[in-house]
Amino acid sequence: MPVARPDSSGARIIAHVDLDCFYVQVEQRKQPKLRGLPTAVVQYNEWKGGGLIAVGYEARNYGVKRSMRGDEAKEVCPQIELVQVPVARGKADLSSYRNAGSEVVSILARKGRCERASIDEVYLDLTDAAEAMLAQTPPESLDEVDEEALKSHILGLESKDGNDSKATVKEWLCRCDADHRDKLLACGVLIVTELRMQVLKETEFTCSAGIAHNKMLAKLASGMNKPAQQTTVPFSSVKGLLDSLPIKKMKQLGGKLGTSLQNELGVTTVGDLLKFSEDKLQERYGFNTGTWLWNIARGISGEEVQARLLPKSHGSGKSFPGPRALKTVASVQHWLNQLCEELSERLCSDLEQNKRIAHTLTLHASAFKSSDSDSRKKFPSKSCPLRYGTAKIQEDTFNLFQAGLREFLGSFGVKTQGSHYSGWRITALSVSASKIVPVLSGTCSITKYFNGPDKFGSTSEQLPDNFIDAAPLSPSGSESYSTLNSTELQNELPGEQVWIEHSMADLGQLEMKANTWNRLDPSCSISKQTSGTESSSSLDQNKPQNRDDSRMRSVPIKSNQQEHKKSALKDKGASSILNFFKSGDLSCSSGNHDTEHAETLLPLGDCLSESNKKQVNIPKERLDNSTGDCLSESNQNQVNIPKERLAEAATTSTTTDRCGSDQIQQRSESWKLRIEEIDPSVIDELPKEIQDEIQAWLRPSKQPHRVKRGFTIADYFSPSKNRLEQ
Ligand code: TTP
């Protein structure tokens, strides 16, 4: 259900930019001979020439529509050029479209906060840029206005007698007597024109745009005049726009809610909503949705443009319609393996390029029982914590499928032995990775806890080990751009801040070990190459650069949380844990080598050095949960760690050549943790995710070998295994 958000007080300038017939443009750039010709992109299969998924504007002029099959398109436009979507692993490969979309995003993001809303759509908050233009070079001061800007559509503006539309637009843009909102909007028109021209110049793609005071209106406007045009919604034209707008055309009203408004309240246009009081709408649809409906009827929407250039999730899917439905476990496994391979590749490149990791793996499927094809019973979506590496993802996905299949068949009263019952058919499979966070922010959830409500936290640790039912995601969507990621949440911290100091780099490193490295797989090149160095240097990007003591990090606490929240934290024991962080318990000494109580905090991969002299052999299974996944493939069976390195680690040493990185040296020389001195009652009072995080520090090797509290890293690696296991 939509949620109302308060409108911001000042006028905002928001643009929605949408690429025209996007896949067609990408294919035309690949094959310039197709430019100007009626062209469509088709997802090929044998049935009637495959389905059209993008239709160029020349082909649209002949009546070709996206709902047509290739054969039908040829009937209405015999000269149409049908280009097949690239194929990899037996399915559509959208990477060239994704990459082309990224090119555009990187240009648009130059002028303001940019939110990638889909593969070819972007929202921009241009308020600051418009304010700056208004202050420095207001449109009214311009002698000449760009020709392209003069082609803009200004809703509600009618050409005056004797004036052509360009002259009318120029007059509107350059009015001295316009109010502040319209002046800002005029700046927005000029900025978006410039951006669209830049996109054309650098990528050869045309796009259309809507410019308004909020996202909802900008989105409505961008589709009004296509291709390669832009439409602006002055405040004074909002009512006229919404009065006649069919209710189902409004974002979030295309589905059940829109149908309910039509059927139950007789609402056919957005303007019809004006007849209902806010109370009435709240009574019928709940407090939030009622207010949201009341607002949209008046063109009010406070939804922010989120700073997000990257997708929120990755997915890979394929459908198997009609006779192509899958009926054997082997065929399902074959396709799942293909989908997982693609997903894994994308996760690795996301990790490598953007330093982001995904936490949740989800399988969606559509199925029917062969004797009951009308059944509406759904194949349950299943999720589990995501482990990196193609083989692991394939294995986990297959297990999710089997769990889902058992449940699906169980809903028909069919008991299965394994998956041997054969009366099922699978018509679609998709696998997705979600809860993607920057490696860094995944390492700072305790900071976020102290900063305010932890909206995401270290999610995978909250998930049970067994599979869980997943909220439905878009089954075929290959990327989702729709929700917040943690970086944005961090950026959202407003206003005045209170500062606490503690040794943050080390906290990050701790959690890095607990949360990240043990989930990464050697098949991701980044982990192969870096064994901790890469992430450690990423970690440092978040360290304050202006502080003398690089070990100390200032952590902001949200000031808009009321005082009582701070005191509540105190009451709940947060103050004592803060004291703990601030006190000598996290001693920053390099001289005190108390091996009895020391817990080594280094990612163990950092310990692996070239200079092996005296070595102990550590079987791989001993390292699985700490370092094994970070090791290069050639090192997986066993790892040689020089004895002196273990001793160094055990004493939280000041080693200088551990990984060749000064930054890591700086951290590694810093401190040790007396775990006995953490008051368990304090931990118990913290939120679950923080408890898990601290427990992970205390017991870094969760499975299969548990280390007793108080044991040192040297004990852990000691050949006398019995001493270590509980
Ligand atoms: P759209 O933006 O919906 O459409 P479009 O860019 O092709 O055309 P327009 O100029 O009218 O905006 O979709 C963007 C791309 O997404 C489109 O080029 C192909 C792909 N797509 C699909 O693969 N399947 C679909 O059902 C839709 C709607 C789009």
Residues whose N, C-alpha, C, O or C-beta is under 5 A from the ligand:
A	BS01	TTP	L19 D20 C21 F22 Y23 V24 I53 A54 V55 D120
